[in-house]
Amino acid sequence: MLSERVLIALGLSVSLVGILALCLILWLSELPVAQLTVVAAAKDGEMVRVTGLVERVRHIKNDSITLLTVSEKVTRNAIVFDAVNVSEGMTLDMEGEIQLYDGEPELVVRRLETR
């Protein structure tokens, strides 16, 4: 029979290994940052992560939707279904889903971070 100290040490060791494995899985499963040009080539429903400079910001429907025009050698439209504090000239990291709007690909932003 194992002593109480050995069982506690074994339990803590297994927990630590599990936490490290989860961190590794999370790190490996993150979308890589792509060029903004990927939005035009992406398929409807594809998830992408891009970085770009905000050129234009418009708020509609009582500020509940934010429309962004973002550039990085090319200009693309993005939509955020939330009121966000974004201004022209900011650089953003955006992650979201590509959806067609009026036949043009548009990034529906799910996660937004400023640089």
The 8 nearest C-alpha neighbors of each residue, nearest first, counted from 0:
[[1, 2, 3, 6, 5, 4, 7, 9],
 [2, 0, 5, 6, 3, 4, 7, 9],
 [1, 3, 5, 4, 6, 0, 7, 8],
 [2, 4, 6, 5, 7, 1, 8, 0],
 [5, 3, 7, 6, 2, 8, 1, 9],
 [4, 6, 8, 2, 7, 3, 9, 1],
 [7, 5, 9, 3, 4, 8, 10, 2],
 [8, 6, 10, 4, 9, 5, 11, 3],
 [7, 9, 5, 11, 10, 6, 12, 4],
 [8, 10, 6, 12, 7, 11, 5, 13],
 [11, 9, 7, 13, 12, 8, 6, 14],
 [12, 10, 14, 8, 9, 13, 15, 7],
 [11, 13, 9, 15, 14, 10, 8, 16],
 [12, 14, 16, 10, 15, 11, 17, 9],
 [15, 13, 17, 11, 12, 16, 10, 18],
 [14, 16, 18, 12, 17, 13, 11, 19],
 [15, 17, 19, 13, 14, 18, 20, 12],
 [18, 16, 14, 20, 15, 19, 13, 21],
 [19, 17, 21, 15, 20, 16, 14, 22],
 [18, 20, 22, 16, 21, 17, 15, 23],
 [19, 21, 17, 23, 18, 22, 16, 24],
 [20, 22, 24, 18, 23, 19, 25, 17],
 [23, 21, 19, 25, 20, 24, 26, 18],
 [22, 24, 20, 26, 21, 25, 27, 19],
 [25, 23, 21, 27, 22, 26, 28, 20],
 [26, 24, 22, 28, 23, 27, 21, 29],
 [25, 27, 23, 24, 28, 29, 22, 21],
 [28, 26, 24, 25, 29, 23, 30, 22],
 [27, 29, 25, 26, 24, 30, 23, 31],
 [30, 28, 27, 26, 31, 25, 24, 32],
 [29, 31, 48, 28, 32, 47, 46, 94],
 [32, 30, 33, 29, 48, 47, 49, 28],
 [33, 31, 48, 49, 30, 34, 50, 47],
 [34, 32, 49, 48, 31, 35, 37, 47],
 [33, 35, 36, 37, 49, 32, 50, 71],
 [34, 36, 37, 49, 38, 71, 33, 50],
 [35, 37, 34, 38, 39, 73, 40, 71],
 [36, 38, 40, 35, 39, 34, 41, 33],
 [39, 37, 41, 36, 40, 35, 104, 97],
 [40, 38, 37, 41, 36, 104, 103, 105],
 [39, 41, 37, 38, 42, 36, 104, 43],
 [42, 40, 38, 39, 37, 45, 43, 97],
 [41, 43, 45, 44, 40, 97, 98, 104],
 [42, 44, 98, 97, 45, 99, 41, 104],
 [43, 45, 97, 96, 98, 42, 46, 41],
 [44, 46, 97, 42, 96, 43, 41, 47],
 [47, 45, 96, 95, 97, 44, 48, 94],
 [48, 46, 95, 94, 96, 45, 49, 30],
 [47, 49, 94, 32, 93, 33, 30, 31],
 [50, 48, 33, 32, 93, 35, 92, 34],
 [51, 49, 92, 91, 93, 35, 90, 32],
 [50, 52, 70, 71, 69, 91, 90, 53],
 [51, 53, 90, 70, 69, 89, 88, 54],
 [54, 52, 69, 87, 88, 89, 55, 68],
 [55, 53, 87, 68, 69, 52, 88, 70],
 [54, 56, 68, 87, 67, 53, 57, 69],
 [57, 55, 67, 66, 86, 87, 68, 58],
 [56, 58, 66, 65, 59, 67, 55, 64],
 [59, 57, 65, 62, 64, 66, 56, 60],
 [58, 60, 62, 64, 61, 65, 63, 57],
 [61, 59, 62, 63, 64, 58, 65, 82],
 [60, 62, 63, 59, 58, 64, 82, 65],
 [63, 61, 58, 59, 82, 60, 64, 65],
 [62, 64, 81, 82, 61, 60, 80, 59],
 [65, 63, 80, 81, 59, 62, 79, 58],
 [66, 64, 58, 79, 57, 78, 82, 67],
 [65, 67, 78, 57, 56, 77, 58, 79],
 [68, 66, 56, 77, 55, 76, 78, 69],
 [67, 69, 76, 55, 54, 75, 53, 77],
 [70, 68, 53, 52, 75, 51, 54, 74],
 [71, 69, 74, 52, 51, 73, 72, 75],
 [70, 72, 73, 51, 35, 52, 74, 69],
 [71, 73, 70, 74, 35, 36, 51, 34],
 [74, 72, 71, 70, 36, 75, 35, 69],
 [73, 75, 70, 69, 71, 68, 72, 76],
 [76, 74, 69, 68, 70, 77, 73, 105],
 [77, 75, 68, 105, 67, 69, 106, 78],
 [76, 78, 106, 67, 105, 107, 66, 68],
 [77, 79, 66, 107, 65, 108, 67, 106],
 [80, 78, 65, 108, 81, 64, 107, 66],
 [81, 79, 64, 63, 65, 78, 82, 108],
 [82, 80, 63, 64, 79, 83, 65, 62],
 [81, 83, 63, 62, 64, 65, 84, 80],
 [84, 82, 85, 81, 65, 79, 62, 64],
 [83, 85, 86, 82, 65, 56, 81, 113],
 [86, 84, 83, 87, 89, 56, 53, 113],
 [85, 87, 89, 88, 56, 84, 53, 55],
 [86, 88, 53, 54, 89, 55, 56, 85],
 [87, 89, 53, 52, 54, 86, 90, 55],
 [90, 88, 53, 87, 52, 86, 91, 113],
 [89, 91, 52, 51, 114, 113, 53, 88],
 [92, 90, 113, 50, 51, 112, 114, 93],
 [91, 93, 50, 112, 111, 49, 113, 51],
 [94, 92, 111, 49, 48, 110, 91, 50],
 [95, 93, 48, 110, 108, 47, 109, 49],
 [96, 94, 108, 109, 107, 46, 47, 106],
 [95, 97, 46, 107, 45, 44, 106, 47],
 [96, 98, 106, 44, 43, 45, 105, 107],
 [99, 97, 43, 105, 104, 44, 96, 100],
 [98, 100, 104, 103, 102, 105, 43, 101],
 [101, 99, 102, 103, 104, 98, 105, 97],
 [102, 100, 103, 99, 104, 105, 98, 76],
 [101, 103, 100, 99, 104, 98, 105, 43],
 [104, 102, 99, 100, 101, 105, 39, 98],
 [105, 103, 99, 98, 39, 100, 97, 38],
 [106, 104, 98, 76, 77, 97, 99, 107],
 [105, 107, 77, 97, 96, 108, 95, 78],
 [108, 106, 78, 96, 95, 77, 97, 79],
 [107, 109, 95, 79, 110, 94, 106, 78],
 [108, 110, 95, 94, 107, 111, 79, 96],
 [111, 109, 94, 108, 93, 95, 112, 92],
 [110, 112, 93, 92, 94, 91, 109, 108],
 [113, 111, 92, 91, 93, 114, 110, 90],
 [114, 112, 91, 90, 92, 111, 89, 85],
 [113, 90, 91, 112, 92, 89, 50, 52]]
